[in-house]
Amino acid sequence: MKRRRLLTASAVTLAAGAATLSGCASAPTPADYAAEKPVLDLKGYFNGELVAHGIFTDRAGKVARRFTVAMTGTWQGNEGTLDERFTYSDGKTERRVWRLTDLGGGRWRGRADDVVGEATGVAAGNALNWAYTLRLTVDGSTWDVQFDDWMFLMDERVMINRAVMSKFGIRLGEVTLAFYKR
């Protein structure tokens, strides 16, 4: 009996320690990917024609929407435009035009009509992390939703994008995209 209590107490202590350590773990930063290859050159990758296929999953992980995006990127010096044309599986369409600025040192700024303020980004190695607030219309209401958006260059043609959406710090779901440069 004494041994069983000791084992149970040890298991509880280990579980509490693991929970404490996972709670202390820091979020990834772009610097964590600085040595990863191929190096993401945003101006090079988002120049010309691209296509992406994506899904939105809700908090439970259920696919709530599927979509494709046709994109055209153009650049003049450190200023770029990324014209995104969305087509959803229900037939609805949407357009977002990003105006991007290379601030140097891996730092980026982005603006779009439905972005509140501006997006800020940091690139290192094969990764880019964007942070921004997007104004969305949901069932006739307008919501300002925060995005923690990560892009990872896989090779010269393919990039994977994962964005966590939240409001008031509560996770609403995720957007996952696979980009293909033509």
Backbone hydrogen bonds in HBPLUS format (Angstrom, degrees):
<---DONOR---> <-ACCEPTOR-->    atom                        ^
c    i                          cat <-CA-CA->   ^        H-A-AA   ^      H-
h    n   atom  resd res      DA  || num        DHA   H-A  angle D-A-AA Bond
n    s   type  num  typ     dist DA aas  dist angle  dist       angle   num
A0005-ARG N   A0001-MET O   3.06 MM   4  6.38 157.9  2.11 150.4 155.4     1
A0006-LEU N   A0002-LYS O   3.03 MM   4  6.26 154.0  2.10 144.8 152.3     2
A0007-LEU N   A0003-ARG O   2.89 MM   4  6.17 157.8  1.94 151.3 157.0     3
A0008-THR N   A0004-ARG O   2.87 MM   4  6.09 160.6  1.91 149.9 155.6     4
A0009-ALA N   A0005-ARG O   2.81 MM   4  5.96 160.8  1.85 147.9 153.6     5
A0010-SER N   A0006-LEU O   2.88 MM   4  6.05 151.6  1.96 143.4 151.7     6
A0011-ALA N   A0007-LEU O   2.90 MM   4  6.13 156.3  1.96 148.2 154.4     7
A0012-VAL N   A0008-THR O   2.96 MM   4  6.21 158.2  2.01 150.7 156.3     8
A0013-THR N   A0009-ALA O   2.92 MM   4  6.10 158.2  1.97 145.9 152.2     9
A0014-LEU N   A0010-SER O   2.87 MM   4  6.10 160.8  1.91 151.5 156.5    10
A0015-ALA N   A0011-ALA O   2.92 MM   4  6.10 161.5  1.96 147.7 153.0    11
A0016-ALA N   A0012-VAL O   2.88 MM   4  6.06 161.0  1.92 150.3 155.6    12
A0017-GLY N   A0013-THR O   2.91 MM   4  6.06 154.8  1.97 145.5 152.9    13
A0018-ALA N   A0014-LEU O   2.90 MM   4  6.11 157.8  1.94 150.1 155.9    14
A0019-ALA N   A0015-ALA O   2.94 MM   4  6.16 158.6  1.99 148.0 153.9    15
A0020-THR N   A0016-ALA O   2.91 MM   4  6.09 154.5  1.97 145.2 152.4    16
A0021-LEU N   A0017-GLY O   2.90 MM   4  6.12 161.8  1.93 150.1 154.8    17
A0022-SER N   A0018-ALA O   2.91 MM   4  6.09 162.3  1.94 150.3 155.2    18
A0023-GLY N   A0019-ALA O   2.97 MM   4  6.05 146.2  2.08 140.8 150.0    19
A0024-CYS N   A0020-THR O   3.07 MM   4  6.29 130.9  2.32 139.0 151.6    20
A0024-CYS N   A0021-LEU O   3.11 MM   3  5.07 133.1  2.34  94.4 107.3    21
A0025-ALA N   A0021-LEU O   3.10 MM   4  6.28 119.7  2.49 139.3 154.2    22
A0025-ALA N   A0022-SER O   3.37 MM   3  5.14 147.2  2.49  91.5 100.7    23
A0032-ASP N   A0029-THR O   2.94 MM   3  5.53 149.5  2.03 117.2 125.5    24
A0033-TYR N   A0030-PRO O   2.89 MM   3  5.54 161.0  1.92 121.2 127.3    25
A0034-ALA N   A0031-ALA O   3.22 MM   3  5.03 171.7  2.23 107.1 108.7    26
A0036-GLU N   A0033-TYR O   2.94 MM   3  5.29 158.9  1.99 116.2 123.2    27
A0040-LEU N   A0125-GLY O   2.81 MM  85  6.18 165.1  1.83 142.2 142.0    28
A0044-GLY N   A0041-ASP O   3.05 MM   3  5.28 118.9  2.44 102.5 117.6    29
A0045-TYR N   A0041-ASP O   2.80 MM   4  6.01 167.1  1.81 164.5 168.8    30
A0046-PHE N   A0042-LEU O   2.87 MM   4  5.76 167.4  1.88 150.6 154.6    31
A0048-GLY N   A0073-GLY O   2.78 MM  25  4.97 173.5  1.78 132.4 133.7    32
A0073-GLY N   A0048-GLY O   2.83 MM  25  4.97 161.7  1.86 139.3 144.8    33
A0182-ARG N   A0049-GLU O   3.22 MM 133  5.94 160.4  2.26 143.8 149.3    34
A0050-LEU N   A0071-MET O   2.98 MM  21  5.05 159.3  2.02 140.6 141.8    35
A0071-MET N   A0050-LEU O   2.96 MM  21  5.05 174.2  1.96 144.6 143.0    36
A0051-VAL N   A0180-TYR O   2.99 MM 129  5.37 154.9  2.05 146.2 154.3    37
A0180-TYR N   A0051-VAL O   2.70 MM 129  5.37 147.0  1.81 163.5 174.7    38
A0052-ALA N   A0069-VAL O   2.84 MM  17  4.99 144.8  1.96 141.9 150.7    39
A0069-VAL N   A0052-ALA O   2.81 MM  17  4.99 151.6  1.89 143.2 145.9    40
A0053-HIS N   A0178-ALA O   3.10 MM 125  5.47 150.1  2.20 137.2 143.7    41
A0178-ALA N   A0053-HIS O   2.94 MM 125  5.47 149.2  2.04 146.8 156.4    42
A0054-GLY N   A0067-PHE O   2.82 MM  13  5.29 171.6  1.83 156.1 155.5    43
A0067-PHE N   A0054-GLY O   2.96 MM  13  5.29 155.5  2.02 145.4 143.5    44
A0055-ILE N   A0176-THR O   2.95 MM 121  5.48 147.5  2.06 149.1 159.6    45
A0176-THR N   A0055-ILE O   2.98 MM 121  5.48 161.1  2.01 156.0 162.1    46
A0056-PHE N   A0065-ARG O   2.85 MM   9  5.13 152.8  1.92 146.5 149.1    47
A0064-ALA N   A0056-PHE O   2.76 MM   8  5.67 160.6  1.80 158.8 165.6    48
A0065-ARG N   A0056-PHE O   3.37 MM   9  5.13 154.0  2.44 137.3 138.9    49
A0057-THR N   A0174-GLU O   2.81 MM 117  5.28 161.8  1.84 156.0 161.9    50
A0174-GLU N   A0057-THR O   2.88 MM 117  5.28 151.2  1.97 144.6 154.1    51
A0058-ASP N   A0062-LYS O   2.90 MM   4  5.50 155.6  1.96 151.0 151.5    52
A0061-GLY N   A0058-ASP O   2.85 MM   3  5.24 158.4  1.90 115.1 122.5    53
A0089-SER N   A0066-ARG O   2.93 MM  23  5.46 150.6  2.02 150.9 147.0    54
A0068-THR N   A0087-THR O   2.94 MM  19  5.39 154.0  2.01 144.9 152.6    55
A0087-THR N   A0068-THR O   2.91 MM  19  5.39 153.9  1.97 156.2 159.6    56
A0070-ALA N   A0085-ARG O   3.01 MM  15  5.19 162.6  2.04 141.1 141.9    57
A0085-ARG N   A0070-ALA O   2.88 MM  15  5.19 151.9  1.96 148.7 157.9    58
A0072-THR N   A0083-ASP O   3.06 MM  11  5.23 144.6  2.19 133.7 144.7    59
A0083-ASP N   A0072-THR O   2.94 MM  11  5.23 167.0  1.95 152.8 150.5    60
A0074-THR N   A0081-THR O   2.96 MM   7  5.39 154.2  2.03 150.3 158.6    61
A0081-THR N   A0074-THR O   2.86 MM   7  5.39 156.5  1.92 152.9 159.4    62
A0076-GLN N   A0079-GLU O   2.85 MM   3  5.44 163.6  1.88 166.3 171.9    63
A0079-GLU N   A0076-GLN O   3.17 MM   3  5.44 164.8  2.19 127.5 128.6    64
A0102-ASP N   A0078-ASN O   2.92 MM  24  5.07 163.5  1.94 149.2 154.8    65
A0080-GLY N   A0100-LEU O   2.85 MM  20  4.92 165.2  1.87 143.2 145.6    66
A0100-LEU N   A0080-GLY O   2.76 MM  20  4.92 154.6  1.83 137.9 145.3    67
A0082-LEU N   A0098-TRP O   2.91 MM  16  4.99 158.7  1.96 137.9 144.2    68
A0098-TRP N   A0082-LEU O   2.87 MM  16  4.99 164.8  1.90 147.9 144.7    69
A0084-GLU N   A0096-ARG O   2.78 MM  12  5.17 167.9  1.80 163.8 164.4    70
A0096-ARG N   A0084-GLU O   2.96 MM  12  5.17 158.7  2.01 143.1 149.8    71
A0086-PHE N   A0094-GLU O   2.74 MM   8  5.00 152.3  1.82 152.5 159.0    72
A0094-GLU N   A0086-PHE O   3.14 MM   8  5.00 149.7  2.23 131.4 133.4    73
A0088-TYR N   A0092-LYS O   2.85 MM   4  5.33 175.0  1.86 165.3 167.0    74
A0091-GLY N   A0088-TYR O   2.86 MM   3  5.35 160.6  1.90 122.3 124.9    75
A0099-ARG N   A0111-ARG O   2.78 MM  12  5.18 154.0  1.84 151.2 159.3    76
A0111-ARG N   A0099-ARG O   2.99 MM  12  5.18 144.5  2.12 131.9 143.1    77
A0101-THR N   A0109-ARG O   2.82 MM   8  5.15 152.1  1.90 155.7 157.5    78
A0109-ARG N   A0101-THR O   3.02 MM   8  5.15 149.7  2.11 144.8 152.6    79
A0103-LEU N   A0107-ARG O   2.93 MM   4  5.27 150.0  2.02 143.7 148.9    80
A0107-ARG N   A0104-GLY O   3.10 MM   3  5.59 166.3  2.12 117.3 121.2    81
A0123-ALA N   A0106-GLY O   2.69 MM  17  4.76 156.1  1.75 139.2 147.8    82
A0108-TRP N   A0121-GLY O   2.81 MM  13  4.71 157.1  1.86 138.3 136.9    83
A0121-GLY N   A0108-TRP O   2.95 MM  13  4.71 159.8  1.99 134.3 132.0    84
A0110-GLY N   A0119-ALA O   2.96 MM   9  4.77 153.2  2.03 132.9 134.6    85
A0119-ALA N   A0110-GLY O   2.72 MM   9  4.77 166.2  1.74 150.3 152.4    86
A0115-VAL N   A0112-ALA O   3.03 MM   3  5.18 165.7  2.05 113.1 116.8    87
A0135-ARG N   A0114-ASP O   2.73 MM  21  5.26 174.8  1.73 166.9 168.8    88
A0116-VAL N   A0133-THR O   2.83 MM  17  5.41 157.5  1.88 147.7 155.1    89
A0120-THR N   A0131-ALA O   3.06 MM  11  5.50 161.4  2.10 151.0 154.7    90
A0131-ALA N   A0120-THR O   2.88 MM  11  5.50 144.1  2.01 151.5 163.3    91
A0122-VAL N   A0129-ASN O   3.05 MM   7  5.49 147.0  2.16 138.8 148.0    92
A0129-ASN N   A0122-VAL O   2.97 MM   7  5.49 161.3  2.00 146.1 150.8    93
A0124-ALA N   A0127-ALA O   2.97 MM   3  5.53 154.6  2.04 147.6 154.8    94
A0127-ALA N   A0124-ALA O   2.99 MM   3  5.53 164.5  2.02 138.8 139.4    95
A0153-LEU N   A0126-ASN O   2.85 MM  27  5.15 164.6  1.87 153.4 156.6    96
A0128-LEU N   A0151-MET O   2.95 MM  23  5.13 144.7  2.08 143.9 149.1    97
A0151-MET N   A0128-LEU O   2.84 MM  23  5.13 157.8  1.89 152.3 158.7    98
A0130-TRP N   A0149-ASP O   2.71 MM  19  4.89 159.8  1.75 150.0 155.7    99
A0149-ASP N   A0130-TRP O   2.93 MM  19  4.89 161.9  1.97 150.1 152.9   100
A0132-TYR N   A0147-PHE O   3.30 MM  15  5.41 156.2  2.36 140.1 145.9   101
A0147-PHE N   A0132-TYR O   2.75 MM  15  5.41 159.0  1.79 170.2 172.9   102
A0134-LEU N   A0145-VAL O   2.79 MM  11  5.30 162.1  1.82 158.2 155.7   103
A0145-VAL N   A0134-LEU O   2.89 MM  11  5.30 171.3  1.89 153.5 151.6   104
A0136-LEU N   A0143-TRP O   2.74 MM   7  5.20 163.6  1.77 163.0 164.1   105
A0143-TRP N   A0136-LEU O   2.73 MM   7  5.20 164.6  1.76 157.9 163.5   106
A0138-VAL N   A0141-SER O   2.68 MM   3  5.21 155.8  1.74 155.9 162.1   107
A0141-SER N   A0138-VAL O   2.91 MM   3  5.21 164.7  1.93 119.8 123.1   108
A0146-GLN N   A0166-SER O   2.83 MM  20  5.22 151.0  1.92 166.4 165.0   109
A0166-SER N   A0146-GLN O   2.90 MM  20  5.22 151.9  1.98 145.3 152.3   110
A0148-ASP N   A0164-VAL O   3.00 MM  16  5.23 154.2  2.07 145.1 153.4   111
A0164-VAL N   A0148-ASP O   2.99 MM  16  5.23 158.9  2.04 139.0 138.4   112
A0150-TRP N   A0162-ARG O   2.84 MM  12  5.29 169.9  1.85 145.7 149.2   113
A0162-ARG N   A0150-TRP O   2.82 MM  12  5.29 160.3  1.86 155.9 162.6   114
A0152-PHE N   A0160-ILE O   2.78 MM   8  5.27 156.4  1.84 155.5 163.6   115
A0160-ILE N   A0152-PHE O   2.94 MM   8  5.27 160.6  1.98 149.9 149.3   116
A0154-MET N   A0158-VAL O   2.82 MM   4  5.43 161.1  1.86 148.3 153.4   117
A0155-ASP N   A0158-VAL O   3.38 MM   3  5.45 157.9  2.43 140.1 141.9   118
A0181-LYS N   A0157-ARG O   2.78 MM  24  4.70 156.5  1.83 137.0 145.2   119
A0159-MET N   A0179-PHE O   3.22 MM  20  5.02 155.8  2.28 124.2 129.0   120
A0179-PHE N   A0159-MET O   2.74 MM  20  5.02 167.5  1.76 164.0 164.4   121
A0161-ASN N   A0177-LEU O   2.87 MM  16  4.93 166.5  1.89 148.4 148.5   122
A0177-LEU N   A0161-ASN O   2.84 MM  16  4.93 160.9  1.87 142.8 147.5   123
A0163-ALA N   A0175-VAL O   2.84 MM  12  5.07 162.4  1.87 153.0 158.0   124
A0175-VAL N   A0163-ALA O   2.82 MM  12  5.07 157.6  1.87 147.3 155.1   125
A0165-MET N   A0173-GLY O   2.89 MM   8  5.43 174.4  1.89 153.3 155.0   126
A0172-LEU N   A0165-MET O   2.76 MM   7  5.47 165.0  1.78 139.0 144.1   127
A0167-LYS N   A0170-ILE O   2.98 MM   3  5.29 151.2  2.06 137.8 143.6   128
A0170-ILE N   A0167-LYS O   2.90 MM   3  5.29 164.3  1.93 116.6 120.7   129
